């Protein structure tokens, strides 16, 4: 991808745009994406619900999502790193 800073800033703006509006205005498919593919709901909506309702199960949901997304980021990074390292192998024969 080369310099992915523009792609990263666009992804951040995308998540912020989903996070600033109440979750009730989105249709069910978009809400499903916000809880699965795009972690926007875990950034703002669930912590906001925890403050308003103080339900302990939301804390466990938030922790589980954090662990899952952290594991995925770790796996994805190391998979890309292996591909990057294997593409840079230069073997000199003497």
C-alpha positions as CSV (number, residue, x, y, z in Angstrom):
1,X,0.0,0.0,0.0
2,X,2.9,2.3,0.4
3,X,2.2,5.3,2.6
4,X,-1.0,4.3,4.3
5,X,-1.4,7.4,6.5
6,X,-4.2,8.8,4.3
7,X,-6.0,5.4,4.6
8,X,-5.5,5.4,8.3
9,X,-6.9,8.9,8.8
10,X,-9.9,8.1,6.6
11,X,-10.6,5.0,8.7
12,X,-10.4,7.1,11.9
13,X,-12.8,9.6,10.5
14,X,-15.1,6.8,9.4
15,X,-15.3,5.4,12.9
16,X,-15.7,8.9,14.5
17,X,-18.7,9.6,12.1
18,X,-20.4,6.4,13.3
19,X,-19.6,7.2,16.9
20,X,-21.0,10.7,17.2
21,X,-24.7,9.8,16.4
22,X,-27.0,7.8,18.7
23,X,-27.1,4.1,17.9
24,X,-30.9,4.1,17.6
25,X,-30.9,6.0,14.3
26,X,-29.1,3.3,12.4
27,X,-30.9,0.3,10.8
28,X,-30.2,-3.2,12.1
29,X,-27.6,-4.1,9.5
30,X,-25.5,-1.0,10.3
31,X,-25.8,-1.7,14.0
32,X,-24.6,-5.2,13.4
33,X,-21.6,-3.8,11.5
34,X,-20.9,-1.3,14.3
35,X,-20.7,-4.2,16.8
36,X,-18.7,-6.5,14.6
37,X,-16.7,-5.2,11.8
38,X,-16.4,-1.5,12.8
39,X,-15.7,-1.2,16.5
40,X,-17.5,2.1,16.8
41,X,-20.1,0.8,19.2
42,X,-17.4,-0.4,21.6
43,X,-15.8,3.0,21.6
44,X,-18.7,5.2,22.5
45,X,-22.1,3.5,22.7
46,X,-21.4,0.6,25.2
47,X,-19.4,2.8,27.6
48,X,-22.2,5.3,27.5
49,X,-24.8,2.6,28.3
50,X,-22.6,1.5,31.2
51,X,-22.6,5.0,32.7
52,X,-26.4,5.3,32.3
53,X,-27.5,1.8,33.4
54,X,-24.5,0.5,35.4
55,X,-25.0,-3.1,34.1
56,X,-22.0,-5.3,34.9
57,X,-22.6,-7.5,31.8
58,X,-21.7,-4.6,29.6
59,X,-18.3,-4.4,31.2
60,X,-17.7,-8.1,30.4
61,X,-18.9,-7.5,26.8
62,X,-16.5,-4.5,26.6
63,X,-13.6,-6.6,27.9
64,X,-14.3,-9.5,25.6
65,X,-14.4,-7.1,22.6
66,X,-11.2,-5.6,23.7
67,X,-9.5,-8.9,24.0
68,X,-10.9,-10.1,20.6
69,X,-9.9,-7.0,18.7
70,X,-6.4,-7.0,20.4
71,X,-5.8,-10.6,19.4
72,X,-7.0,-9.9,15.8
73,X,-4.7,-6.9,15.5
74,X,-1.8,-9.0,16.9
75,X,-2.5,-11.8,14.4
76,X,-3.0,-9.5,11.5
77,X,0.2,-7.5,12.2
78,X,2.4,-10.7,12.5
79,X,0.8,-12.2,9.4
80,X,1.7,-9.1,7.4
81,X,5.2,-9.0,9.0
82,X,5.9,-12.5,7.9
83,X,4.8,-11.7,4.4
84,X,6.9,-8.6,4.4
85,X,10.0,-10.4,5.7
86,X,9.6,-13.2,3.2
87,X,9.5,-10.7,0.3
88,X,12.7,-9.1,1.4
89,X,14.9,-12.2,1.4
90,X,17.9,-11.7,-0.7
91,X,20.1,-14.7,-1.1
92,X,23.6,-14.1,-2.4
93,X,25.3,-17.1,-4.0
94,X,29.0,-17.0,-4.1
